[in-house]
Amino acid sequence: MDVEETQVMSRTGEFTTTLSWQESVRSRVAAAMDRFAGPIADLADRDANEGDTRLLVADFFSVGLNFSKYHDLTTDYRTGGESNDYAIVLDGKLFAPVEVRGIGQDLDLRNIQMARRLASQEGAEWVFLTNGRAWRVYHLRPEGSGVRPVVVVDADLADPASYHRNLDQLFHITREAVVHGRLDALRRWREAVEAAPLSGLVTEDSVVAAVLRELSERTGHPGHAGDAEEVRRILTEQVVARGLAPAEAGGAPEADGAAGEAGEEE
């Protein structure tokens, strides 16, 4: 049996099936989403303040995301005399500051300025921002002399049409997913599918060869010398926007529509 799988007891009391840790965690997150749907709606209806929202957020961290309120969450961190709402501490080190807004407030990049300062001071790479209903997790990507917050996880529990997407997003910020490296893997995926890296991938030899095979099957053209160069030229000059070609790339667009604000460290 895989070391990351756990036996599950059936109703007959026998251990008859196995369940990977991912499936078990997803089931727990789904149950938490269902359980907290009512309280979230109640808080939203009365436009609860930040204090009441923090209580719900702490419970969701514990019940849904499996961060212990007594070991993994703390309110000890302060910046410039102000206290961050929460901070996630793993293995004795700050993993991410957590900024909580009132449930009726919209999330904005400006909300995490204090959290960014704390993360910078402590060497942390992540910042959590939530109003209990919406959950947003930023990676502080090094850029120039500072960092640029880039959204890696974005979920809105008030949108029932996005249930499965929300489940997948929240799965990546569970304690288990963080420890197993799944959040960081999602971060690497987000970086890899930005326009500039993809534009370089499209013109690699393996991709050009795959395009040639597909074109040959569709057209019956047996191929001749220079086909690969022609396909690469067309991909580079006509398919891929010239402004995104690797040699001309100036970096991906600013996250959150916050150009100019996010690129400088606080």
C-alpha positions in Angstrom: 0.0 0.0 0.0 1.2 3.5 -0.8 2.7 5.3 2.2 0.4 8.2 1.5 -2.7 6.1 1.6 -4.8 5.2 4.7 -7.1 2.3 5.2 -10.7 3.1 5.6 -13.1 1.1 7.8 -16.3 0.0 6.0 -19.7 -0.1 7.7 -19.1 -3.8 8.5 -16.1 -2.9 10.5 -13.6 -4.3 8.0 -10.7 -2.5 6.4 -11.6 -3.1 2.8 -10.7 0.0 0.8 -7.9 2.6 0.8 -8.3 6.3 0.5 -5.4 8.6 -0.5 -4.7 11.5 1.7 -5.8 13.9 -1.1 -9.3 12.3 -1.2 -9.6 12.3 2.5 -8.6 16.0 2.7 -10.9 17.0 -0.1 -13.8 15.2 1.6 -13.1 17.1 4.8 -12.9 20.4 3.0 -16.2 19.7 1.2 -17.9 18.9 4.5 -16.6 22.1 6.0 -17.8 24.1 3.0 -21.3 22.6 3.5 -21.2 23.1 7.3 -20.1 26.8 7.1 -22.4 27.8 4.3 -25.2 28.7 6.7 -23.0 30.7 9.1 -21.3 32.6 6.2 -24.8 33.5 4.9 -25.9 34.7 8.3 -22.8 36.8 8.8 -23.2 38.3 5.4 -26.9 39.1 6.0 -26.1 41.2 9.1 -22.9 42.6 7.6 -20.8 41.2 10.5 -17.8 43.2 11.6 -14.2 42.0 11.5 -14.2 40.7 15.0 -17.1 38.3 14.3 -15.6 37.4 11.0 -12.3 36.5 12.6 -14.2 33.9 14.8 -15.6 32.2 11.7 -12.2 32.3 10.0 -10.5 30.7 12.9 -13.1 27.9 13.0 -12.7 27.3 9.3 -8.9 27.1 9.6 -9.4 24.5 12.2 -12.3 22.4 10.9 -11.8 22.7 7.1 -8.1 23.4 6.6 -6.8 21.4 9.6 -4.6 24.2 11.1 -4.7 23.9 14.9 -6.0 27.1 16.6 -3.6 26.3 19.5 -0.4 25.3 17.7 -0.5 26.6 14.1 -2.3 29.9 14.4 -1.1 32.8 16.5 -1.8 36.5 17.1 1.6 37.3 18.4 3.1 38.9 15.4 3.0 42.7 15.2 4.3 45.2 12.7 4.8 48.9 13.6 2.8 48.5 16.8 -0.1 47.0 14.9 -1.1 43.3 15.3 -1.8 41.1 12.3 -5.1 39.2 12.7 -3.5 35.8 12.6 -0.3 34.2 11.4 0.3 30.6 10.4 3.4 29.1 12.1 4.8 25.8 10.9 7.9 24.1 12.4 8.4 27.2 14.5 8.7 29.6 11.6 6.2 32.0 10.1 4.6 30.5 7.1 2.1 33.2 6.2 0.4 36.2 7.9 -3.4 36.1 7.7 -5.4 39.3 7.1 -9.1 39.2 7.9 -11.6 41.7 6.7 -15.3 42.1 7.6 -17.4 39.7 5.7 -19.1 42.5 3.7 -15.9 44.1 2.6 -14.3 43.5 -0.8 -10.8 42.1 -0.9 -8.1 44.4 -2.2 -4.4 44.2 -2.7 -4.1 47.2 -0.4 -5.5 45.1 2.5 -2.2 43.1 2.7 0.3 45.9 3.1 0.9 45.3 6.8 1.0 41.5 6.1 3.6 42.0 3.4 5.8 44.0 5.7 5.6 41.2 8.3 6.3 38.5 5.7 9.3 40.4 4.5 10.7 40.8 8.0 10.3 37.2 8.8 11.3 35.7 5.4 7.8 34.3 4.6 6.7 33.9 1.0 2.9 33.7 1.5 0.1 36.0 2.6 -3.6 34.9 3.3 -6.4 37.4 2.8 -10.0 36.5 3.6 -13.4 38.0 4.6 -14.7 34.5 5.5 -16.6 34.3 2.3 -13.8 34.9 -0.2 -10.3 33.4 0.3 -7.3 34.7 -1.5 -3.7 33.5 -1.1 -0.8 35.5 -2.5 2.7 34.4 -3.2 5.3 37.1 -2.7 7.3 36.7 -5.9 10.8 38.2 -5.9 11.0 40.9 -8.5 13.7 43.5 -8.9 14.6 44.9 -5.5 11.2 43.9 -4.0 8.4 41.5 -4.3 5.2 41.3 -6.3 2.1 39.7 -4.7 0.7 37.1 -7.2 -2.6 35.4 -6.6 -2.2 31.6 -6.4 -5.5 30.6 -4.7 -8.8 32.4 -5.1 -12.1 31.1 -3.9 -15.5 32.6 -3.2 -17.7 30.4 -1.0 -20.7 32.6 -1.7 -20.8 31.4 -5.3 -22.6 28.1 -5.4 -21.9 27.7 -9.1 -18.1 27.5 -8.3 -18.5 24.8 -5.7 -16.0 22.3 -7.3 -13.5 25.0 -8.2 -13.7 26.4 -4.7 -13.1 22.9 -3.3 -10.0 22.5 -5.4 -8.7 25.9 -4.5 -9.2 25.4 -0.7 -7.7 21.9 -0.9 -4.3 23.6 -1.8 -4.3 25.6 1.4 -5.0 22.8 3.8 -2.2 21.9 6.2 -1.7 18.6 4.5 -1.4 20.2 1.0 1.1 22.7 2.3 3.2 20.1 4.1 3.1 17.8 1.0 4.2 20.7 -1.3 1.0 20.9 -3.2 0.5 24.7 -2.7 4.1 25.3 -3.9 3.5 23.1 -6.9 0.3 25.1 -7.7 2.5 28.2 -7.5 5.0 26.8 -10.0 2.1 25.8 -12.3 0.6 29.4 -12.1 4.1 30.8 -13.1 4.5 28.2 -15.9 1.2 29.1 -17.6 1.7 32.8 -17.7 2.0 34.2 -21.2 5.7 34.8 -21.4 6.8 31.2 -20.4 4.1 29.7 -22.6 5.2 31.7 -25.6 8.7 30.2 -25.2 7.3 26.7 -24.8 5.2 26.9 -28.0 8.3 27.2 -30.2 10.4 24.4 -28.6 11.5 21.6 -30.8 9.1 19.0 -29.3 6.1 21.3 -29.8 7.1 22.1 -33.4 7.5 18.4 -34.1 4.0 17.7 -32.7 2.5 20.4 -34.8 4.3 19.0 -37.9 2.9 15.5 -37.2 -0.6 16.8 -36.8 -0.4 19.0 -40.0 1.0 16.0 -42.0 -2.0 13.8 -40.9 -4.5 16.5 -41.8 -3.0 17.5 -45.2 -1.3 14.3 -46.4 1.8 16.4 -47.0 4.8 14.0 -46.6 7.1 16.8 -45.5 10.2 18.3 -46.9 13.3 20.2 -45.7 12.5 23.5 -44.1 9.0 22.6 -42.7 10.1 22.9 -39.1 11.7 26.3 -39.7 8.6 27.5 -41.5 6.2 26.3 -38.7 8.5 27.9 -36.0 8.6 31.1 -37.9 4.8 31.3 -38.2 4.3 30.4 -34.6 6.8 33.1 -33.5 5.8 35.9 -35.8 2.1 35.3 -36.2 0.6 33.0 -33.6 2.6 34.2 -30.5 2.2 37.9 -29.8 5.5 39.5 -30.5 5.4 41.4 -27.2 5.3 38.1 -25.3 8.2 36.4 -27.1 10.9 35.3 -24.6 13.5 37.8 -25.9 11.1 40.7 -25.4 9.2 39.6 -22.3 9.2 42.2 -19.6 7.4 40.0 -17.1 3.8 39.0 -16.6 1.0 41.5 -16.1 0.5 42.7 -12.6 -1.7 40.5 -10.4 -5.0 41.8 -9.2 -4.9 44.7 -11.6 -2.6 46.5 -9.2 0.1 47.6 -11.6 2.5 50.0 -10.0 1.5 49.2 -6.5 2.4 45.5 -6.2 5.9 45.7 -7.7 7.5 47.6 -4.8 8.2 46.2 -1.4 6.5 48.0 1.4 
